[in-house]
Amino acid sequence: MSAVPPTIEELAAEMIGVGCRRVHVLAWRDLDDADAGGSEVHADHFMRRWAEAGLDITHRTSFAQGLPTHAERHGYHVVRKGSRYSVFPRGVARELRERRNYDALVEIWNGVPWLSPVWCHKPRITFLHHVHGPMWDQLLPRPFAFMGRAVEARLAPPFYRRTLTLTPSDATRDELLHLGFRHDRVVAVNNGVDEAFHPGGERAAVPTVVSVGRLAPVKRQDHLIDEAVVAKRRVPDLQLYIVGEGPLKPVLEQRIEQHGAHDWIHLAGRLSDDDLIALYQRAWLVSSASLAEGWGLTMTEAAACGIPAVATDVNGHRSSVVDGVTGVLVPLECLGDAMADVLLDAPRRQAMADAALARARTLTWEASARGVLLGLHGQVMAKARARSRGSRRSPRP
């Protein structure tokens, strides 16, 4: 009989018992930032649960317009100082000055590393959602994109190869191993799905596809529109809803104008959770044309509402969608025909919807937060054992 895994409360109590209560979490952005996405949702879920278990959590991140520099959210403290880029040197400098004020560290590496293995000698872990790879060309001008790739793929990895690094998927884990990370130091911990996402309501009377995410070049909603036009030729009453805000919005408006598609492609903006859930529940499919993802959180949110996916065949989508079972993964240029195929095949679509819902019910944020804490707990207890061995070996005065 397998042993019952320890709870978050039990892990936290053990950590506190060896003197580790105060945990700092370094991240580029936080949940209330206008540009927040899946990484920030993930961080909030584990930090709030750790705080509930008795750990003292401080989340250090960049300043966001209209938000205070200090805040309390879900039981943990948020410190927002520095710009999108100055937050890294400022944050490191602050952590060095305050090294007596925390007991363990979590670094969330989102493109730019904090290089915690160089300066932090306390128990620590790194969480890396995905390798940016081709995304750098979408995010930065060419010279800077080259620098981003060089840092991510060549300069930073040697410093992290002995650090316990967690990822949300086996696909990202494989990418890190390809970059030279050690097999025994990279662990995949699946993301969860909020319990608020659930089946309900009535399906739309006409084929309805929804796509959710920040409107940004890497998400390629402009290409999604082009592929939806392809699907529309076979599914005349198709409706597409694109949810989100971001810098790509003018491009999308222009693309919709070019296709004369105002009557069936809708830019829904940013929705409340209740409105988003209602839209998922009405949809027939969820879709994404993204170039790269760490997990594909919107795919599993929709799955929890009983919606299958048709998305690009990229690493993050391979983790959140089981190809041929809970959805279909294809190259970008095949996305339109794949959408039409699924929309026109009701038995296949229903089978995938049932499988998507069943899998989503196995993905919980409680399990995800416990998995991340288990990694940090291991580092804390290893350090405590090393201290204990050292004290036993010290000669008596």
Helices and strands as residue ranges (DSSP letters): H 8-17, E 22-26, H 38-52, E 56-61, E 70-73, E 76-80, H 87-97, G 99-101, E 104-109, H 116-119, E 124-128, H 135-139, H 142-150, I 151-155, H 157-160, E 165-167, H 170-178, G 183-185, E 186-188, E 208-212, G 217-219, H 221-234, E 239-243, H 249-259, E 265-269, H 273-282, E 285-288, H 297-304, E 309-312, H 315-320, E 327-330, G 332-334, H 335-343, H 346-360, H 365-393
